[in-house]
Structure formats: structure tokens, C-alpha cells
Amino acid sequence: MAINLQKGQRVDLTKGNPGLTKIMVGLGWDPVQQKSGGLLGSLFGGGSGANVDCDASVICLSENDKVLSNSDVIYFGNLKSKDGSIQHSGDNLTGDGDGDDEQIHVDLSRIPASIQKLVFVVNIYDAVKRKQHFGMIQNAFIRIVNPNTNASLIHYNLTDDYSGKTSLIVGELYRHGQEWKFAAVGTGTTAGSLGEVVKSFS
């Protein structure tokens, strides 16, 4: 059974799952369905759910929570880490449909010793220009799965009100001695782009 986490909780990932080296991190979200407002609603942009393009990314950090190189950011424009330890499934433009919207495969055994932490981020593409924010998104979650058995290990639903926020720090995988732990973060920021989020770690 998956461990359901609340914001701020931490859990041992590898200690409780001996032999676990490969994981699949799934991130999902749905657009909020706006109520149809008849003719006026359609004139003023009502009617269907907003088409919000969310992007999941991983920022790989060194010991002092710093990004050492642009290649340590895995996102739709850089789908694979240099060493091949992290692989992104690619961009999903709408978030419609059940289940994961984007998936990131991680081989923990291949992550270089210089990388201490993986930060999972979701941001809205072109949020400022499109006047979009995470109040227009619902049912956001992150889950960690053992791809060898398909067993769900960790599930964390982001339930805060993220109105006005344009990026989310969803969770962190970090080294603890020889083990890896997961922290449910769930912090919203007003960073207008992934580049701005990355800059906060430089």
C-alpha cells in the first residue's frame, strides 16, 4: 500500500524498500472546470476548462542546495540527464484525463555522488503572459512507483489553495547517508518561469 503523505512529512524511501534502485515519479493535475455562463460566459471566456499547460521538471542540487549546471535541470527541453539516470516522459499540454500527466524515471543507483537532492517542480508555461495561476488547477499530486512491481510507494495530494501562484515545489528526494528519503513540500511561488525557479537555487 502506498504511504499517503501530508505537506511537510518525510519518509524513508529506500530503507523500507530494500533493493529499490529505480523509481517512476508521476505528477498529475486537472484543469478546473469553469461553469458555463451562457452567451455572456462564452464572450468573456467562460464555458470550457482553461487550457493550462503545466510542466513537470527536476532540479538536481549539489550539497549546498545549488544548481551546478543547466544540464542538471531535466524538463521538456532537456528530457534526459547527462549520465542517463533521469529520464522525462515529455510534455503534456493540457492535463486532461486520469492518472499521471507527466512521468519521470529515476535510476537512484546512477545519480552522481555530487548530486544530493532532486527537487520536483511543476510550473505553468507562459503563466504571466497568459494570466494563469495554480488556482486554475485542481487534483495536483505526486506519486512514486516501483516500476519493477508497479507498486505505488508514496502518494502526496497537494490540497492547499495555490491561487496566484505560478510554480509549485512539489517534493524532494534527498540523500540521507546511504539511503534516499522523500519530503512532501507543496510550496507555491510566484516565479514566472522554470528559469526563475532554477535561479533561486544558483
ZANU-615456 format. One record per residue: residue in one letter; z negated, x negated, y negated of N, C-alpha, C in turn. Coordinates in pm, whole numbers, padded with zeros to 5 digits, always signed. Layout:
BEGIN
AZXYZXYZXY...
This chain:
BEGIN
M+00000-00084+00120+00000+00000+00000+00000-00088-00125A+00079-00048-00224+00084-00123-00349-00049-00110-00423I-00089-00217-00492-00206-00211-00579-00159-00155-00713N-00220-00044-00756-00186+00014-00886-00276-00047-00992L-00215-00113-01090-00293-00181-01193-00299-00100-01321Q-00406-00121-01395-00420-00069-01531-00399-00185-01627K-00369-00152-01752-00349-00254-01855-00468-00350-01859G-00438-00480-01862-00542-00581-01872-00593-00632-01738Q-00560-00563-01629-00608-00608-01498-00525-00724-01445R-00591-00808-01363-00525-00923-01299-00548-00915-01150V-00452-00966-01074-00467-00961-00929-00404-01085-00867D-00466-01134-00759-00408-01245-00683-00286-01193-00610L-00173-01258-00630-00050-01213-00562-00032-01285-00429T-00035-01417-00431-00005-01492-00308-00126-01506-00217K-00246-01507-00275-00367-01527-00193-00383-01413-00091G-00358-01291-00138-00373-01176-00050-00251-01153+00039N-00147-01232+00018-00022-01217+00095+00022-01354+00145P-00047-01408+00246-00017-01544+00293+00131-01557+00333G+00189-01669+00295+00330-01694+00331+00430-01632+00236L+00381-01557+00136+00473-01492+00041+00529-01597-00055T+00660-01616-00052+00721-01710-00148+00828-01641-00232K+00891-01536-00176+00996-01468-00251+00949-01328-00288I+00975-01291-00414+00938-01158-00459+01055-01097-00536M+01057-00965-00540+01151-00893-00625+01066-00820-00730V+01098-00844-00856+01028-00775-00965+01123-00668-01018G+01083-00543-01003+01164-00431-01052+01105-00375-01180L+01191-00352-01279+01147-00290-01404+01228-00163-01425G+01159-00057-01466+01229+00070-01484+01181+00145-01606W+01264+00239-01652+01232+00320-01770+01330+00436-01772D+01296+00539-01845+01385+00655-01863+01392+00688-02011P+01510+00734-02057+01516+00783-02195+01440+00914-02206V+01370+00935-02316+01304+01063-02339+01411+01169-02359Q+01398+01282-02288+01496+01389-02305+01462+01467-02431Q+01551+01462-02529+01526+01538-02652+01561+01684-02629K+01483+01771-02692+01511+01915-02676+01637+01949-02755S+01718+02030-02692+01841+02069-02758+01807+02166-02871G+01866+02143-02987+01832+02226-03102+01950+02309-03150G+02033+02356-03060+02146+02439-03101+02242+02362-03190L+02312+02434-03278+02414+02372-03364+02352+02267-03457L+02241+02304-03521+02177+02209-03614+02132+02084-03539G+02080+02107-03418+02034+01994-03338+02147+01897-03309S+02262+01952-03274+02373+01862-03242+02427+01794-03368L+02419+01863-03481+02463+01800-03606+02374+01682-03643F+02245+01699-03615+02150+01594-03654+02112+01505-03536G+02199+01499-03438+02178+01401-03331+02087+01448-03219G+02057+01580-03213+01975+01630-03102+02063+01650-02980G+02011+01724-02884+02096+01755-02768+02061+01672-02648S+02125+01559-02632+02101+01481-02510+01996+01374-02536G+01952+01310-02428+01857+01199-02442+01924+01084-02514A+01846+01011-02590+01901+00897-02665+01949+00789-02569N+02063+00731-02598+02113+00622-02515+02053+00491-02565V+01939+00455-02507+01866+00335-02549+01893+00226-02445D+01948+00116-02490+01983+00006-02398+01866-00093-02393C+01785-00081-02288+01672-00172-02270+01716-00290-02182D+01663-00406-02212+01696-00526-02135+01568-00594-02086A+01566-00624-01957+01453-00697-01898+01485-00845-01898S+01384-00925-01926+01402-01071-01932+01279-01139-01876V+01296-01267-01841+01183-01351-01801+01181-01474-01891I+01066-01502-01948+01050-01624-02028+00960-01719-01948C+01013-01837-01916+00937-01934-01837+00863-02028-01932L+00732-02036-01915+00649-02113-02008+00587-02235-01940S+00572-02341-02019+00505-02462-01970+00355-02445-01989E+00283-02554-01966+00137-02550-01964+00074-02488-02089N+00127-02519-02207+00065-02469-02330+00130-02341-02380D+00181-02261-02285+00248-02135-02322+00365-02159-02416K+00442-02263-02390+00558-02296-02473+00687-02285-02392V+00794-02241-02460+00928-02244-02401+00986-02383-02428L+01025-02453-02322+01075-02589-02340+01225-02592-02370S+01298-02491-02321+01444-02494-02337+01499-02352-02331N+01613-02328-02397+01676-02195-02392+01711-02154-02250S+01736-02253-02163+01773-02220-02025+01653-02166-01947D+01532-02173-02007+01413-02117-01943+01393-01969-01976V+01494-01910-02039+01492-01766-02066+01601-01702-01980I+01559-01616-01887+01653-01551-01795+01672-01407-01843Y+01796-01372-01878+01825-01238-01932+01973-01208-01903F+02025-01097-01956+02162-01056-01920+02267-01159-01959G+02233-01249-02055+02328-01353-02095+02309-01484-02020N+02206-01492-01937+02178-01614-01858+02107-01565-01732L+02187-01524-01632+02133-01448-01519+02060-01532-01415K+02066-01665-01428+02007-01748-01323+01941-01871-01384S+01822-01906-01337+01758-02028-01386+01834-02149-01333K+01820-02263-01402+01895-02384-01364+01871-02424-01220D+01746-02408-01173+01712-02450-01036+01738-02341-00934G+01781-02222-00981+01812-02112-00888+01691-02035-00841S+01571-02065-00897+01450-01997-00848+01437-01854-00901I+01507-01824-01012+01500-01689-01071+01641-01636-01089Q+01664-01513-01041+01797-01452-01047+01783-01309-01099H+01856-01278-01206+01853-01146-01270+01966-01060-01213S+01939-00929-01193+02040-00840-01132+02153-00805-01227G+02132-00826-01358+02235-00788-01456+02192-00670-01539D+02274-00637-01637+02238-00542-01741+02259-00398-01697N+02162-00312-01730+02177-00167-01711+02173-00106-01851L+02277-00033-01889+02291+00008-02029+02217+00135-02068T+02174+00217-01970+02120+00347-02009+01978+00376-01961G+01939+00324-01845+01807+00358-01790+01805+00491-01718D+01920+00557-01708+01924+00684-01635+01907+00661-01485G+01855+00763-01416+01843+00754-01269+01705+00706-01228D+01674+00731-01099+01542+00694-01048+01537+00547-01009G+01413+00499-00992+01394+00364-00938+01411+00256-01044D+01427+00132-00994+01437+00017-01084+01566+00026-01166D+01556-00010-01293+01677-00020-01376+01731-00162-01373E+01643-00260-01372+01686-00399-01359+01590-00468-01263Q+01643-00563-01187+01563-00634-01089+01576-00785-01110I+01467-00854-01087+01466-00999-01100+01408-01057-00972H+01485-01142-00906+01439-01205-00781+01382-01342-00813V+01263-01368-00759+01194-01494-00788+01157-01563-00658D+01195-01690-00647+01151-01773-00534+01039-01863-00587L+00915-01821-00563+00800-01891-00620+00794-02038-00574S+00841-02063-00453+00832-02199-00397+00927-02296-00468R+01027-02243-00540+01126-02329-00606+01104-02344-00756I+01002-02276-00808+00978-02286-00953+00921-02425-00983P+00981-02499-01076+00936-02635-01104+00789-02640-01146A+00723-02750-01111+00580-02766-01142+00554-02758-01292S+00655-02788-01373+00637-02786-01519+00622-02643-01573I+00664-02545-01493+00655-02404-01536+00524-02345-01483Q+00440-02299-01575+00309-02246-01538+00303-02093-01538K+00394-02032-01615+00383-01886-01634+00520-01825-01652L+00539-01707-01592+00661-01627-01613+00619-01500-01687V+00676-01480-01805+00644-01362-01885+00760-01263-01874F+00730-01141-01832+00833-01037-01816+00833-00949-01941V+00951-00941-02002+00966-00873-02131+01075-00767-02118V+01056-00654-02185+01164-00556-02199+01184-00534-02349N+01308-00550-02395+01332-00519-02537+01453-00428-02550I+01464-00363-02665+01575-00270-02691+01685-00348-02761Y+01802-00343-02702+01916-00416-02758+01952-00357-02894D+01963-00443-02996+02004-00400-03130+01912-00291-03187A+01782-00301-03158+01688-00193-03192+01686-00160-03340V+01684-00263-03423+01668-00238-03567+01790-00166-03623K+01909-00217-03585+02033-00156-03634+02047-00012-03585R+02009+00010-03459+02024+00145-03402+01906+00237-03436K+01805+00181-03506+01683+00258-03539+01620+00317-03412Q+01607+00232-03311+01547+00277-03185+01417+00202-03159H+01328+00268-03084+01198+00207-03052+01151+00263-02918F+01038+00208-02868+00993+00246-02735+00925+00382-02730G+00912+00450-02844+00870+00590-02840+00981+00678-02782M+01104+00623-02774+01219+00698-02720+01237+00671-02570I+01142+00600-02512+01147+00563-02371+01022+00618-02302Q+01038+00662-02177+00920+00709-02103+00924+00650-01962N+00812+00666-01891+00802+00626-01749+00833+00478-01726A+00797+00391-01822+00824+00248-01802+00726+00193-01698F+00775+00105-01612+00689+00046-01510+00742-00092-01471I+00654-00169-01407+00695-00293-01341+00635-00288-01201R+00711-00333-01103+00656-00339-00967+00700-00469-00902I+00620-00514-00808+00652-00636-00734+00661-00602-00587V+00771-00643-00526+00802-00607-00388+00823-00735-00307N+00778-00732-00181+00811-00839-00086+00949-00806-00028P+01055-00881-00065+01190-00843-00021+01210-00859+00130N+01126-00938+00196+01141-00956+00341+01097-00833+00419T+00996-00763+00365+00944-00644+00436+00970-00516+00358N+01018-00530+00234+01037-00416+00142+00906-00349+00103A+00794-00417+00132+00664-00358+00099+00636-00376-00050S+00590-00267-00115+00551-00272-00256+00412-00335-00264L+00398-00442-00344+00271-00513-00353+00191-00470-00475I+00260-00457-00588+00192-00426-00715+00276-00324-00791H+00208-00229-00854+00277-00131-00939+00194-00112-01065Y+00260-00118-01180+00190-00100-01308+00272-00009-01397N+00218+00109-01428+00284+00203-01521+00235+00176-01662L+00330+00164-01755+00294+00143-01896+00279+00280-01961T+00156+00318-01990+00131+00455-02035+00092+00465-02182D+00080+00352-02252+00044+00357-02395+00155+00424-02476D+00122+00461-02599+00224+00511-02692+00284+00391-02763Y+00412+00365-02735+00477+00247-02793+00573+00285-02907S+00545+00398-02973+00629+00440-03087+00630+00329-03192G+00748+00299-03244+00761+00197-03347+00773+00056-03293K+00747+00038-03162+00757-00096-03102+00899-00117-03049T+00949-00240-03065+01088-00267-03023+01096-00366-02907S+00981-00423-02869+00980-00504-02746+00845-00489-02677L+00845-00506-02545+00723-00493-02466+00702-00619-02383I+00584-00677-02394+00543-00782-02300+00481-00705-02184V+00552-00696-02072+00513-00605-01964+00406-00667-01875G+00430-00790-01827+00335-00853-01735+00362-01001-01726E+00270-01073-01661+00282-01218-01646+00250-01259-01502L+00330-01349-01450+00298-01418-01325+00256-01558-01364Y+00141-01603-01317+00098-01737-01361+00029-01811-01246R+00037-01942-01254-00026-02026-01152-00177-02028-01170H-00246-02026-01055-00391-02042-01055-00422-02136-00939G-00431-02265-00970-00441-02364-00862-00312-02362-00781Q-00325-02341-00651-00207-02335-00564-00150-02193-00552E-00218-02097-00610-00179-01956-00594-00108-01905-00719W-00046-01787-00704+00013-01715-00819-00064-01585-00839K-00094-01555-00964-00159-01429-00999-00067-01346-01087F-00095-01215-01094-00018-01126-01182-00115-01059-01279A-00078-01055-01407-00156-00985-01509-00074-00871-01567A-00133-00751-01572-00068-00635-01635-00096-00643-01785V+00006-00671-01866-00016-00696-02009+00007-00569-02091G+00130-00518-02093+00156-00392-02164+00136-00395-02314T+00176-00506-02377+00162-00518-02523+00295-00491-02591G+00295-00400-02688+00416-00374-02765+00420-00461-02890T+00539-00507-02928+00553-00584-03052+00670-00526-03133T+00682-00574-03256+00792-00527-03340+00903-00632-03348A+00904-00727-03254+01014-00825-03250+01146-00750-03235G+01242-00782-03322+01367-00708-03324+01468-00752-03220S+01439-00864-03150+01533-00915-03051+01458-01004-02953L+01523-01032-02840+01464-01123-02743+01442-01261-02807G+01537-01303-02891+01524-01433-02960+01394-01441-03039E+01356-01331-03103+01231-01330-03181+01110-01341-03090V+01116-01275-02974+01005-01284-02878+00992-01429-02831V+01106-01490-02796+01107-01629-02747+01049-01721-02853K+01085-01697-02979+01038-01781-03090+00884-01783-03097S+00822-01670-03059+00675-01664-03065+00611-01757-02962F+00690-01806-02866+00638-01900-02766+00687-02043-02791S+00747-02067-02909+00804-02203-02930+00708-02288-03012
